[in-house]
């Protein structure tokens, strides 16, 4: 870049050689002058750069630079974040942390149901197996009063809390960590706690997890599934609903069997037929469980 020499004539006058071949910086006395001149040039460059910034631009010491996407700025400061994703229904991107399960196709119908159910407004919600916090955040964004979200993965607990904070919903979301020694549905729920909505996109397949990440995929002997359905009557408030998102035919048949034993109403909120689906499929199917009126 070029510097306007007329901006500081006294400075550039000091560069004039004393003789036809004189070097003002060659002598012992000229070296301090060189340092001063270099510093002055750097100062002029800095002034010119600042003056060329567009109006309203933020400096380093001010708030975040609006020319850089907010998610890109935060990823530099928040530990564990591996990517940012945009989800319909939320006002901004949310973070996904390392080792946290992420498959939004699992909950397409569930999130649509949340958005279109008026009773969500003002409701108390429990989400079992929150992961990134997506479903709970959608409930709060749709007007739920409060939500409790649980997960066995410590990274998921941190992830859900971080996303709630980013969306300004941290005061309405209570995230609880489930101990691995007792991963049942109600381990961290108090005996007297009840909810208007109990929601879960739990692990679908009957296999044994070998690490904390696989608890989001595998439910050995469907123990979590059984405890979810068996606890519905006690944990749902009057007229409450349990919504489960499953993409496994065997698991959905198991839900229907357990619900029948518990004398609960069970409906598949999906136009697809289990007979025409593969064993494991996406997007997941939404199942609604309710307590029949007069049988609480």
C-alpha positions in Angstrom: 0.0 0.0 0.0 1.1 3.6 -0.5 1.5 6.1 2.3 0.6 9.8 1.7 3.9 11.6 2.3 2.0 14.9 2.6 0.3 13.6 5.8 3.5 14.0 7.8 6.1 16.1 5.8 8.4 16.5 8.8 8.7 12.7 9.1 9.6 12.2 5.5 11.9 15.2 5.5 14.1 13.3 7.9 14.8 10.7 5.1 16.5 13.3 2.9 20.1 12.4 2.5 22.7 15.0 3.6 24.8 14.4 0.6 24.3 12.8 -2.8 25.3 9.4 -1.5 24.6 9.8 2.2 22.6 7.2 4.1 20.9 8.7 7.2 20.7 5.2 8.8 24.3 4.2 8.3 25.8 6.2 11.2 25.6 5.4 14.9 23.5 8.5 15.3 21.2 7.6 12.5 20.1 4.2 13.9 17.8 5.7 16.6 16.3 7.8 13.9 15.6 4.6 11.9 13.7 3.1 14.8 11.6 6.2 15.3 10.8 6.4 11.6 9.8 2.7 11.4 7.5 3.0 14.4 6.0 6.2 12.9 5.3 4.4 9.6 3.6 1.5 11.4 1.4 3.9 13.3 0.4 5.6 10.0 -0.5 2.2 8.5 -2.6 1.3 11.5 -4.4 4.6 11.3 -5.1 4.1 7.6 -6.5 0.6 8.2 -8.8 1.7 10.9 -10.1 4.6 8.8 -10.9 2.1 6.0 -13.1 -0.1 8.3 -16.9 0.1 7.4 -19.1 2.0 9.7 -20.3 -0.1 12.7 -17.4 -2.6 12.4 -16.3 -3.9 15.8 -12.7 -3.9 16.9 -10.8 -6.7 18.6 -11.5 -5.4 22.0 -15.2 -4.8 21.3 -18.0 -7.3 20.8 -17.8 -10.2 18.3 -17.0 -9.2 14.7 -20.3 -9.2 12.9 -18.6 -10.1 9.6 -17.7 -13.5 11.0 -20.6 -16.0 11.6 -21.4 -16.3 15.3 -21.0 -20.1 15.3 -17.5 -19.8 13.8 -16.4 -17.4 16.5 -17.8 -19.6 19.3 -16.2 -22.8 18.0 -12.8 -21.2 18.7 -13.7 -20.7 22.4 -16.0 -23.6 23.4 -14.2 -26.9 24.1 -15.4 -30.1 22.6 -17.6 -28.6 19.8 -17.0 -30.5 16.5 -19.6 -28.8 14.3 -22.5 -26.5 14.1 -25.9 -27.3 12.6 -29.0 -25.4 11.6 -32.3 -27.0 12.5 -35.8 -25.8 11.4 -37.7 -24.3 14.3 -34.7 -23.0 16.1 -33.5 -19.4 15.7 -29.8 -20.1 15.3 -27.3 -22.9 14.9 -26.7 -25.3 17.7 -23.5 -27.0 18.7 -22.7 -30.7 18.4 -19.9 -31.9 20.8 -17.5 -34.8 20.4 -19.1 -38.3 21.2 -22.7 -36.9 21.3 -25.2 -38.8 19.1 -26.6 -36.7 16.2 -29.1 -38.1 13.7 -31.9 -35.5 13.2 -33.8 -37.7 10.8 -34.7 -39.8 13.9 -37.0 -37.1 15.2 -38.5 -35.4 12.1 -42.1 -36.4 12.9 -41.5 -35.8 16.6 -40.3 -32.3 16.1 -43.2 -31.6 13.7 -45.6 -32.9 16.3 -44.1 -30.6 19.0 -44.5 -27.5 16.7 -48.1 -28.3 15.9 -49.4 -29.3 19.4 -51.0 -26.4 21.2 -50.8 -28.2 24.6 -47.0 -27.8 24.5 -47.4 -24.2 25.5 -47.0 -23.9 29.2 -46.4 -27.6 29.7 -43.8 -29.4 31.8 -41.7 -31.7 29.7 -39.3 -34.6 30.4 -36.9 -35.8 27.7 -35.1 -39.1 28.3 -31.8 -39.3 26.4 -31.4 -35.7 25.3 -28.1 -35.9 23.3 -27.5 -32.4 22.0 -30.7 -31.2 23.7 -32.5 -30.7 20.3 -35.9 -32.1 21.3 -36.1 -30.3 24.6 -35.0 -27.0 23.0 -37.7 -27.4 20.4 -40.3 -27.9 23.2 -39.1 -24.8 24.9 -39.0 -22.8 21.7 -42.6 -23.9 21.1 -43.7 -22.5 24.5 -43.1 -25.2 27.0 -42.7 -23.7 30.5 -39.9 -26.0 31.6 -38.1 -29.1 30.5 -36.0 -31.7 32.3 -33.5 -33.5 30.1 -31.5 -36.5 31.0 -28.6 -38.4 29.5 -26.0 -40.9 30.4 -23.2 -39.4 28.4 -21.4 -36.5 30.3 -20.6 -34.8 27.0 -24.3 -34.8 26.0 -25.2 -33.2 29.3 -22.6 -30.5 28.7 -23.8 -30.2 25.1 -27.5 -29.7 26.0 -26.6 -27.1 28.6 -24.4 -25.2 26.2 -27.1 -25.1 23.5 -29.7 -24.0 26.0 -27.4 -21.1 27.0 -26.8 -20.2 23.3 -30.5 -20.0 22.7 -31.2 -18.1 25.9 -33.2 -21.0 27.3 -30.8 -22.1 30.1 -33.1 -20.9 32.9 -35.9 -23.2 31.7 -33.9 -26.4 30.9 -32.7 -28.7 33.8 -30.2 -31.2 32.4 -29.3 -34.2 34.6 -26.7 -36.9 34.2 -27.7 -40.5 34.5 -25.2 -42.8 36.2 -24.0 -45.7 34.0 -24.4 -48.1 36.9 -28.2 -47.5 36.8 -29.3 -46.4 33.3 -33.0 -46.9 33.7 -35.5 -44.2 32.5 -36.3 -42.8 36.0 -33.0 -43.0 37.8 -32.6 -39.2 38.2 -36.3 -38.4 38.4 -37.7 -37.8 41.9 -40.6 -40.1 43.0 -43.1 -37.2 43.1 -42.1 -35.6 39.8 -44.7 -35.8 37.1 -44.9 -34.3 33.6 -47.4 -33.2 30.9 -45.2 -34.6 28.2 -42.6 -37.4 28.4 -40.5 -37.6 25.2 -37.7 -39.8 24.1 -35.7 -40.8 21.1 -34.0 -43.7 22.9 -31.6 -46.4 21.6 -33.5 -48.7 19.2 -31.5 -51.9 18.9 -31.2 -54.9 21.3 -27.4 -55.1 21.6 -25.0 -54.5 24.5 -23.1 -51.1 24.4 -19.4 -51.4 25.0 -18.7 -47.6 25.5 -20.6 -44.5 26.6 -21.3 -43.5 23.0 -23.0 -46.7 22.1 -25.6 -46.2 24.9 -27.3 -43.9 22.4 -27.6 -46.8 19.9 -28.1 -50.0 21.9 -30.7 -51.0 24.6 -29.7 -54.5 25.9 -32.8 -56.7 26.3 -34.8 -53.5 25.8 -34.5 -52.7 29.4 -34.8 -48.9 28.9 -37.8 -49.4 26.6 -39.6 -51.5 29.2 -38.9 -49.0 32.0 -40.1 -46.1 29.9 -43.5 -47.7 29.1 -43.9 -49.2 32.6 -43.4 -45.8 34.2 -45.9 -43.9 32.0 -48.9 -44.3 34.3 -47.0 -43.0 37.4 -45.1 -40.2 35.7 -47.7 -38.7 33.4 -50.0 -36.0 34.7 -53.7 -36.3 33.9 -54.2 -36.0 30.1 -50.5 -36.3 29.7 -48.8 -37.9 26.8 -45.6 -40.0 26.2 -44.1 -39.6 22.7 -41.4 -42.2 21.7 -39.5 -42.0 18.4 -38.3 -45.5 17.2 -37.0 -46.7 13.9 -36.9 -50.4 14.7 -39.7 -52.8 14.0 -38.9 -55.2 16.8 -38.7 -52.4 19.3 -42.1 -50.9 18.2 -43.8 -54.3 18.5 -42.2 -54.6 22.0 -43.7 -51.2 23.0 -47.1 -52.3 21.9 -46.9 -55.5 23.9 -45.7 -53.7 27.1 -48.3 -51.0 26.7 -51.0 -53.6 26.5 -49.8 -55.4 29.7 -49.8 -52.0 31.5 -53.3 -51.3 30.2 -52.1 -48.1 28.4 -53.3 -46.7 25.1 -50.7 -47.0 22.3 -51.0 -45.3 18.9 -48.7 -45.2 16.0 -48.7 -41.6 14.7 -47.5 -42.5 11.3 -49.0 -43.5 8.0 -46.5 -46.2 7.3 -47.2 -49.9 8.1 -44.7 -51.9 10.1 -45.2 -54.8 7.7 -43.7 -52.8 4.8 -40.7 -51.4 6.7 -37.2 -52.9 7.1 -36.1 -53.9 10.6 -34.3 -50.6 11.1 -35.5 -47.6 9.2 -35.3 -43.8 9.0 -37.0 -41.5 9.7 -38.2 -43.0 13.0 -41.8 -43.6 13.7 -43.6 -41.7 16.4 -45.6 -43.7 19.1 -48.0 -42.0 21.5 -48.8 -43.6 24.9 -51.5 -42.3 27.1 -53.3 -43.4 30.3 -57.0 -44.2 29.6 -59.4 -41.8 31.2 -60.6 -42.9 34.6 -57.8 -45.6 35.1 -55.1 -43.5 36.7 
